[in-house]
Amino acid sequence: MKKNSRLVAAEIITRWIESESFPDRQLAEVTDDRAFVTELVYGVIRRKLALEYIEQKFIPRRPEDFILAALHVGVYQLCFMDNVEEFAAVHETVEAIKSRRHKDALRASGMVNAVLRNVQEEKAAILLNLKKQPDDIRLSHPEQLIHRWVKQYGERDTLQLCEWNNQPAETILRVEPARISPAEFKKALKAAGIDVIPHPFQSPETFLILPRGVPVTKVPGYGDGWFVVQDPATSVSVELLDPRPGESVLDACAAPGGKTAMIAGMMEGKGELVAMDVYDDRLDTLKDTITRTGWDFVQILKGDAAKGLPMAGKMFDAILLDVPCLNTGVLRRRVDARWRINRERIELLKKTQWQILTAMSKCVKAGGRMVYSTCSLEVEENEELVSRWAREHKEFRLVKAKRLFPPKTGTDGAYAALLIRAE
């Protein structure tokens, strides 16, 4: 029997509230109405502060976690989803509470029903009043994060960034030209009734925006490796690395494998390409990507880049370091990340990033190159860290760096820096 989609979403959100579990991992297990459930879960987590502000007018005290999650699901549909009938939003959310056989389901469902009907009746006034609230509530971002960005980017760019982060992210496909030409891929998509839009950032023939609601696995050529799901921002670090046929290349933090596949294509399948990651579940995803795209010359390796390469004495012409970071450039996609940012986490990540740079730099050949990249917008993880590292490691020279700011590029946020070792 098909499970109520609102119930599925509320249960995922409940687990997130209780344990800060990663919602994307739970969503990966959803089989029915995945696109709708994903929008509910991600939308509620994005709009957390706005939802709490709206609801506090109608409830005297915070309900238990599941009831709060279900209430969030209902209010989010009414206030932020134009493609859902209001009757369905109210009725199905209330039914979700009843179907869980909660010990106090009758009272809880009655309370949620009353709140949702009040929100439905006062929706116009609620949304108008929400626009007058402080930026952290109106845009549902932590106040400290907004202040941090205002110092770096100014108020106007910060507000644009927050608004960008609250939009659902597109699914973008990068065509693998070694498998099929962009023109032929577009023909196959058209024949399947899928209308894609070229991404305007760069290589518009290569990066294509998939219509919402189209499962990636149903796109022509999925099993043949014609494409990978990849935002154009990820190409910047690979292009800076400039891998060439016949070289020895290491992708040191490789999962989920989009950059690895791009490197393999630029190498034309010739040379040595090692793709490394530390966690088993991420290695599984990496293996799936490499298998699907057919780059069988890629060697997959388990290893912690911060602790060095588990291949004694091995040296490379080029190394890509896509290091762990705060993910502030991809908050549209990693919706829960905004709520996990604090000073302690920043300091811990900076330590890890420094360790990875230092450990992997020992594996770069004389005259070789290394690219450090993040999907972060924070100067501490990017410009400041790389400049300081280069000053302390005179054998490397910082040659070039690039930063992408989402509202201006229309891509995820990213930073990449090219470091070259002396001959």
Summary of the structure (lengths in Angstrom):
residues: 423
radius of gyration: 23.3
end to end distance: 65.9
largest distance: 74.4
contacts: 1392
relative contact order: 0.09
helix: 49%
strand: 15%
